[in-house]
Amino acid sequence: MVQRLHLVFGGELVNPSSTKFADVEKIDIVGMYPDYDSAYSAWKGAAQRTVDDAHMRYFIAHIHRLRDEESPASPTEELG
């Protein structure tokens, strides 16, 4: 069975319509989750805590998509 890891993180954006963080050292790493449903629940909680700040945004990163064990080289390996 394939493990599908998800990372939930967020922070203050420079502009609410962009995805550029104001200070990458202050990114809030909520956690790593074994499935989308638990990641979504964590994302929703973090997003709701900061709903009054338009510059705060949280994301779900599909970590399992960064590395495909079935292919000889993943796109991230080709970059380096």
Residue pairs with C-beta under 8 A, 6 or more apart in sequence:
2 64
3 34
3 64
4 34
4 35
4 36
4 62
4 64
5 32
5 33
5 34
5 63
5 64
6 32
6 33
6 34
6 35
6 36
6 38
6 39
6 60
6 61
6 62
6 63
6 64
7 29
7 31
7 32
7 33
7 39
7 60
7 61
7 63
8 29
8 30
8 31
8 32
8 33
8 39
8 42
8 43
8 46
8 58
8 59
8 60
8 61
9 27
9 28
9 29
9 30
9 58
9 59
9 61
10 27
10 28
10 30
10 46
10 47
10 50
10 56
10 57
10 58
10 59
11 21
11 22
11 23
11 24
11 26
11 27
11 28
11 56
11 57
12 21
12 22
12 23
12 26
12 53
12 55
12 56
13 19
13 20
13 21
13 22
13 55
13 56
13 57
14 20
14 21
14 22
14 55
15 55
16 54
16 55
16 57
19 57
19 59
21 27
22 55
28 46
28 58
30 42
30 43
30 46
30 58
31 42
32 63
33 39
33 42
36 60
39 60
40 60
43 58
43 59
43 60
46 58
47 57
47 58
50 56
50 58
66 74
66 75
66 76
67 74
67 76
68 74
